[in-house]
Amino acid sequence: MDCSGSVPPILVLPQFRQSPLTRTRLIFLTLILGGIGPLGALGVDTTLPALGIMGIAFNAEETISLSISAFFLGAAFSQLLIGPLADRFGRRPVLLLGLTLYALAAIASAFAPSLAVLVGIRFIHGLTSSTGQIIARAVARDLFDRDAVARLLSFTMVVSGSVPVLMPVIGGQLTQLIGWEAVFIFIAAYTIMMTLVCGIALPETLAEKDQNALRFMELLRAFLVIIRHRESRGYIICLVCSSAGFFAWIAGSSRVLIDIYGESITAYSLEFALVSAGGFMTALFVGFVVVRFGIDHLVGAGTVIASLAGVTMLTLLLTGLDNAVFLVASMATFRIGLGLLNPTATAGALSPFPHMAGRASSVLGFLQQGTGAIVVPAIGFYSAAGALPMIGTITVAGVAGLLSYMFLIRRGAAPAPPPF
């Protein structure tokens, strides 16, 4: 077979819908998976600049964060269903249905008459928000192994990383120019576009459907197998810790930067985008170097950077040297650590389970989103304490991730493979 224009050897697959996986097809696949992966970020990050105005509109300034909590709660529960559905019926039909329902929930959110109704709709919105991420992970695991999965996920995160970089800015501008309702209409429009793209261009990648995937005892067995698996446990804990830190930032950043440090909505949008850009650029770096250095070394580097950033952030706060510039710089550094950690630890957690990639992705997503459902309301509840709840959570999350790497991953790390 002519290898010109083909992908590097570690990414070569015998067949992809009856044709070779060339570099062009790989790029196209990366763009699609990167486009559907960040539905959760799209549904949250775009709305963050609008939260204050939404709180005023619903006369619920202190409780508007419940809409974010409901979204994360729905996302957590959906994780346990979408993966098994994808293993039972295939990646494509589950993805298309999930995207359609996600778009409808976004439209309904724009017309919610009260906070109670909005919270209920956002819970449904969250139930469908994990579809893209779970299917993207499962498709990657369908096609590749370990380091190659990390590489593909890293490149998809470069694409999906543009969402938390651009969406807060777009959300802030839409809120100021049109109103908070326009944010949800924009979310719906983006999702409809991706639904059409996936319906036309994304093939089915599941080789064999699992007829038992939806049986309760099978789900329970898969959950227990995954969380008890020694090789995956360290990666899972690292991912949960990183999620806790980032969800703390999502929950508290607008209040800290706008209400405490006096930043404008526009400035906050740009600062949030700057933090997200750290992960965006790091994901690109990981895609190029993961095969050379191996996932364990990059997970270790990520946990070290994240923990140091958290400790620095807390030290500045406790010494009275904290301000918006230092906070954003420290959090951008923390996000760089997550950029190294997330795709590589995800690949490490999923690699032992090629026979149930959808369910493994669901368990991983459930633990991450469940963390958000706990952290977000907790940060809101203690908001009267200023920046300390957010910064303290970020610091503890970073240090806990480092300890998990040191005691659960590093001891069993294999030497890095030679570069291809």
N, C-alpha and C positions, 0 to 999 in steps of 0.2 A: 504494500500500500504506500502510496506517495505520502510522505510525511511533511511536505512543504505546507506551511500555514497551519500545521497541527499544533496542539497544545503540548507542553512539556510532558515527558514520559509519565510522571507520576499522576497526571491528570487524564491520561488516555483511557477511554472506556471502549470495550469492544463494539457496543452498539448503543445508539441513543435514538429510539424510535426508528430503528432499521437503517440508520446512517451514522457515519463516524462523527464523533464529537470534535469538530475542528475548532480552531481558535475563534473563528467568527461566531460559531454556534455557542461556544462557551461564554463569550462576551454578551451575546444576546440573552442567554440564560441568566447570567449575572445581573443584567439590567432588570429583567423581570422579577427575579427573586428579591433583588434590592428594592424594587418598587412596591412589592406587596408586604415585605417584612416589617416596615415601621408603622403599621396601622395603629398600634397602641400609642406610639409617640405622636403620631398625627392627631389622634383624638384627645391627647392631653396637652402637648406642648403648644399647639396652635391656640388653645383656649386660655393658657395661663395669663397672657396680658389682659384678657377680658374679664378675669375673675372679679376684680374690684367693681367694675361697672355692672356685671351680672348680679353681684351681691346687692348693689343699690337698687337695680331693677326689680329684684324679688324681695326687697326689704329684708335681706338675710346676709348682711355683711360678715357676721361671725360664723355662719353655718354654710356658706356657699361652697366651702371645700368638701362638703359631703357629696357633691356631684362628682368630684374627682375620686373620692373614696369608693363611691358606688361603681364607678368605671373600673377601678382596679379590682374590686370584689368580683364583679362579673367576669373580668378577664381571668382571675384566678380559677373560678369554677369551670369556665369554658375549656381551660387547658386539659382537664380530665376527660372531656368529651370529644374534642376536635381530633386529637391524635388517634384514638380508637376508631372514630368514624372514618378517618383517612386510611387506616389500616384495613378497615372492612370494605369500604366502597370505592377507595381510590383517592388519589390526591386531587384530581381535577374537579369532580363534582362537588366535593366538600368545599374546595376553595371558592368556586363560583357562587355557591349558595351563601357562604359566609360573607363574601364581598357584597353581595346584593343586600343582605340584611343589615350589614354595617352602614351602607349608604342610606337606607331607609331610616335607620335609627338616628343618623346625623340630621336628616331633614326634619324628623319629628322633634329633635332637641331644639331646633330653631323656633318652633311654634309652641313650646311648652308654656302653659298658662301660669304655673306656680313652681316653686322650688320642689315641692313633693313630687309633682309630675316629672320635673326635670331629672330628679334623682332616680326615679323609676326607669325612665327612658335611658339614662346614662348607664344604669346597670345592664340593661339589654344591649346597649351600645358596647359595653365592655365584654359581654358574652361573645360577641362576634369579632372583637378587636384582635384576638390572638390567632385568628385563622391564618393570616398571611405569614406570621412568624413561624408557627408550627409547621405549616405546609412547606415553607422555604427550607427549614431545617430537615424535614423528612425527605424532601427531594434531594437535598445535598447528600444525605446519608444513603439514599437509594443509589446514588451514582458513584460515590467516592468513599475512600477509606481514610480514617484518622487525620494525618497531616494534610491530605488533599481536601478533606472536609473543612479544616481550619482555614486553608487557603481560600477556598470558594466562599466560605462565610465571611472572611475578612474583606474580600472584594465586594460582596453584596452589602457589607456594612459601610463601605465607602459610598455606595449609592444611597442606602437607607440613612446614612449619617447626614445627608443633606437635609433631611426632614427636620431634626431638632436644630439645625443651623438656620434654616430659612423660615420654618413655619412660625416661630414666635414673632419674627419680624413681620411676616405677612399677617398673622393674627392681630398684632398690635395695630398695624395700619388699617386693616379692615374694621377693627373695633372703633378706631377714632374717626374714620371717614364715613362709615355706613352704620355700624352698630354691631353688637355682639352676635346677633342672629346671622350676620353675613359669614362669620367664622364657620358655623356649622354647615352652611350652604357650600362653602368652599371645600370643606372636608368631604361632603357628599359628591361634589363634582370630581374631585381627585379620585375617589374610590370608583365611581362609575367609569372613568377613563381606564383605570387598571383592570376593572372587570372585563371590559371590551378587549383589552390587550391580551389578557390571560385566556379569554374564551377563544380568541383567534389563534394565538401563537404558542401557548404552553401545552405540551403533550402530557399524557399520563406516564409517570415514571415507576409506579408500583408494579413489580414483576408478577406478584401473586397476592391476591386478596386473602386476608385471614378471616375465615367464616366465624371464628370464635372471638374476634377482637372486642365485641360489645357485651360479651357475657360478664356479669358482675364479678364472679370469682376469678375470671381471667384478668379482668382489670385490676382486682385487688392483688392477685399474684404478681402481675407485671409491676405494680407500684412497689410492692415489697422487695421484689428482686432488684429493682433499679436502685432504691435507696439503701439497700444492704450491700450492694456490690462494692467490694473494697476498692477496686480501681477507680470507680466513679465518685466515691464519697467525697474525697478531697476536692475534686473539681466542682461538685455540686455545692459544697459549703462555700467555696470561693465565690461562686456565682451568686449565691444567696446574699453573702455579705456585700458584694459589689452592688447588688440591687438595692439593699437597704440604704447604702450611702447615697446612691443616685436618687432614690425615691424621697429621701430626706431633703435633698436639694430641690426636687420638684415641688414638694409640699411647702417648703419654707422660703424659697428664694424670692418670690414676689413680695412677701410681707417684709422680709429682712431688707431687701434692696430698696423697695419703694417706701415702705412705712418707717423703717428705722434709719436707713442711710439717705433717704430723701431723693432717690433716683426717679426720673420720669418714666412713663410707660415705654416711650421710645428707647430711652437709655437702657432700661431693663431688658427689652427685647434684644437689643444688640449685645448686651452682656451675656444673656442666656445663650445666644447664638455663638458667642466667642468661646464659652465653656464647651459647647457641643462640638465646635470645630476641632478641639483637641482630640476627641475620639474619632472624628471623621478622618483626620490626617493620619492618626496612628493606625487605623484599620488598613489604610493603604500600605503603610510600612509593613505591617504584619503579613499582608498578602505576598509580599516579595521575599520576606526572610524566613517565614515559618518552616519551610522545607529544609533550609540550611541549619537552623538552630534547634528545631523541634519545639513542640508545644509546651513542654514542661519548663524549659528555660524562659520562655516568654511569659508564661503564667507567673513564674517567680519574679521576673522584672516588673510585671504589672502590679503585683501585690506590694512590692517594696515601694514603688513610686506612690501608690494610692495611700499607703499607711503614712509615709513621710509627709505627704500633702495634708492629710487629716491632722496629724500632730502639729504641723506648722500652723494650720488654720486655728486650732484650739489654743495654741500658745499665744498667738497674736490677740485673740479675743480676751484671754485671761490677763494679759499684760496691758490691755487697754490700747493696743496699737492697731486694732482692727478698723478697717474702712472698706468701702466698696471696691477699691482697686485691689487691695490685698486679698479680699474674699474671692473675687472673680479670678485672680491669678492663681490662688491656691486651688480653687475648684477646677480650673482648667487643667492644672497639673494632675489632680485626682482623676479627671476624665481621661487624661492620657494613659494613666495606669489601667483604667477600665478598658481602654481601647486595645491594650496589649492582652488583657486578661479575658475579656468576654468571648471572642471567637475561638481562642485556643482552649479555654476551659470548657466551652460548649462542645467542641470536638472531642476533648478527652472524656467528657461525661457521656456522650452518645456512642462513642466508638465500640464499646463492648456489646451493643445491641442492634446489629444490622437486621435481625429477624423481627424486630418490633420498634423500628425507628420512630414511627408516629407516636406510639405510647411513651417511649422514652422522652421524646421531645415534649409531650404533654406533661409528664411528671416534672421535668425540669422547669417548664413554663409555669406550672401551678405553684411550685415553691417560690419562684421569683415574683410572680404577680401577687401571691398570697402575702409575701413580705411587704409589698407596696400597700396592700389593703390594711395592713397593721400599722405601718410606719406613717402613712399620710394622715390619718385621723389623730394619731398620737402627737405628731408635730403640731397639728392645728390645736389640739386640746391644751398644749403647753405653750401656746404662742405668746402668752403674757410674759413668759420668761425671756423674751427677746430672741437673740440669735443663738443662745446656748443650746436649746434642744436640737436644732438643725445641725449645728457644727459638732456638737457632742456625738450625735448619731453617726455622722460622716466619719469622725475619728475612730469611734469604736468599730465601725464596719471595716475600715481600712486595716486596723490592727488585727482584727479577728481573721480577715482574709489572709494576712501574712502568716499568722500562726497556723492556719489550716494548711497553707502551702508547705511550711517548714516541717510539720509533723505528720502530714498525711500524703503529701505528693513528693517532696524532695527526696525522702528516704528511698523511694522506689523509682526515682527518675533514671531513665536510661541515657547513655551518651547520645549527643546530638548526631543525627545521620549526616553523611557527607552531602555537600550541595550537589544539586542535579546539574 
